[in-house]
């Protein structure tokens, strides 16, 4: 009789060019959903040879609650070497979500590799691996060109031994790097992944601890709509 142990590994993607887990590769690290579109799509591919995967996907809001979206197909078998499209469809009512800023959701994709004939009747560890990417609901009255340059509008102020980073735009800004006088800054909130703590929500601020003796020269870069990294911008505070 086969003795199989099941483990789940979760990955919050931040800046990888194409998130992958086991033999599964997703076609992006984020999705932008313009409000005038009926759906958006994300490619998913199985690179494993000879191993199919069971794929399950769903979307939650920033508080991990059910979101007004469906993904088709929500549960399916992806054969070895094959690719398909996940179709994301908004099912909520118009006017419910804010129209003056983006709204963040999380798209979750879980993969379980099928057991091969060689693994039958063996004691194996079977992994169920979950990854998640950001889904940005973007009202059509917001300018896409402005979204691409939103990261350049960040402002910086010092408060005691902390650096306050303010985003005055209606777009989410995900930082790829943040340094002060060459020293990298990071959040001191260890309960959340960097994909969350290094993202500044629209019209909001994040605070990061400054190292001892920090100067006032700041450099930063961000992740764009396509998952790439912007150039580095510098300034003072």
N, C-alpha and C positions, 0 to 999 in steps of 0.2 A: 504494500500500500504506500502510495507516495506521501511523504511528509514534507509539506511546503510551509515555510514561514514567510509572512508578508510584512514588508516594511514600507513606510511612506516617507519620501524625502521631498521637502518643499524648497523651491527656489524662487526668490524674488529677483527678477532680472532688472538690471540697472543700465549697463552700457555695453552689453555684448552686441556684436554686429548681427548675430542671428542666434537666438536662444535655442539650445539643444539639450535634450535629456535622453539618456540611453541612446537609441538610434533615431529618435524623433527630432526633427528640425522644424522650427517654426519660421515663417517668412518675415518676421519683424519683432521688434521689442516693444512696440506700441501701435495702437490703432487710433486714428482720428476719425470721428464720426460726424460729418457735417449734418446739421439738422434737416437739410433739404433732401438728403439721400434716403432711399428706401432701405438700403442695407450697405454694409461694408464687409469686406472679405479678407480672410487671412489664410495663406497657404500653409499646409502642414504635410511633412514628408517623412516617410519611414526609410531610413538609410540602412537598417539592419538587413543582412542577407539571410534569408531562410527563417526569419522570425517575424510573425505578425504581432501587432499591438492592439489592445483594446483602448480606445480613446474616449474619454468623457470630458465635456467642457461645460462651463457655466459662468455667469457674471454676477458679481456682488458690488455693492456700493462701498464707499470708503469706511463704513462702519460694519462691514461684513454682512450686511443684510441683503435680501433678495433684491435684485435690480430689474427695472422694466425692459429687459431684453431677452430674446431667445437666441440660441445658437442652433443652427441646423447643419449637419445632423448632431444631436446632443450626445449620442452614444453610438459608436460604430467600431468595426474592425478594420484596421489599416494594414493591408498586406505588405509583405516585404518588398522594398524597392518602389512602392507606389506613393503617389501624392494626391491630395485632394484639397478642396477649399472648405473652410468653415465660414458659414454665412451668419453674420450678426445682424439681427433685426430689432429695431426699437418697437416695443409694444405698448408704451405708455401714452398718455394723453398729451396733446399739444399744449404748451403753455405751463406745464407743471414744473419743468426744470428752469432754472434761471436763464434769462436771455441776454444778460449783460456780462456774462463770463462763462468760461468752460466749467464743466462738471466732470469730476474724476470717478471712474469705475475701474474695477479690476476684472480681467478676463483670466479664468483659471482653466488649465488643461492638464488632465491627469492621464498617465499612460501606464499600462500594465502589459509587460511582454508575455506572449503565450509560451507555454512549456513545450519544449521540443521533445521528440521521441527519445532522444538520448538522455533527457533529464527525467523521464518517467521512472517511477519507483526509486528515485534518489532523494536524499535529504538536501533540499536546495533552499536558498534565500531568494524569494521572488520580490522584486522591488516594484512598488507603485510610486512613480515619481510625478510630482505635481510642480508645474511652473505657472507663473502668472505674469501678465503684461498689463500695462496701463491702457485704458480705453478712455479717450478724451471726447466728451460730447461737446461739440463746438457749434454754437449758434451761427447761422449763416450771415448775420449782420456784423460778425467780427471778421476783420480783414486777415486773410492768410499771410500776406506779406508782413503785417505787423506781428503775427505769431512767430515768424522766423527770426525777428529781431528783438523779441520781448526780453530775452536774457540780457541784452545790452542796456536795458532800462533799470536794472537793479540798483538800489542805493544802499550805502553802508554807513552805519554809525556805531560808535563805541559806547557801551554802557557798563561801567565798572570794568570787569575783566572779560567782557563778552562782546562779540561782534553781532550786531543786528543787521540782518539782510532783509530788505523790504522789496516786495514786488508790486509796483504800482499799476500793473497791466491786468487785463482780463484773462490772461493765459497762464497755465502752469509752467514753471521754469524748473527743469531738473538739472541740477549742477553736476558736471562731470569732474570739475576740480575747483578747489577754493583754497587759496594760500594767502598768508599775510607775511610779508618779507621773506618769502620762500618757504615758510613752514605751513604744511598742509593742515587744514582745519577739518574737524569732523564733529558730528553731534555727540553729546554725552548722554543721549537717550538710548541705552542699549536694548530697550524692549522692542525697538522697531528696526527694520532693515534700512540700509542706506538709501534704497529706492524711495523710501518715504521721508526720512529725515533730511535728505539733501534735495528735496523738492519743495519749492516755495509756491504755495497756492495763490490764486489771483487775489489781489488787494490784501495780502497778508504778509507776515514777517516770520522769519525763523531766527533763532539765536544760537550762536556757537561759542564755546569757550576759547579764549585767546591764550596762547602760551605766554609764559613769563617773559617780560621784556619785549613783547611784540611791538613792532613799529606800526606805521599807518599806511603802508603800501599794500594794496590788495590786488590779487589777480584771480580771474575766474573764467571758466568755460562751461558750456552747457551741452545738453543732448537735444538734437533737433527732432523734427517730426519723423524723420526717416531712421532714427536710431544712431545717426552719426554724431561726431563731436565737432562743435564750433571751434573757431579760433579762440585764442586767449585774449581777454581784455584786461587792462590794468587801470587802476585809479588809486585815489587816496581817500582817507576818512578822518 
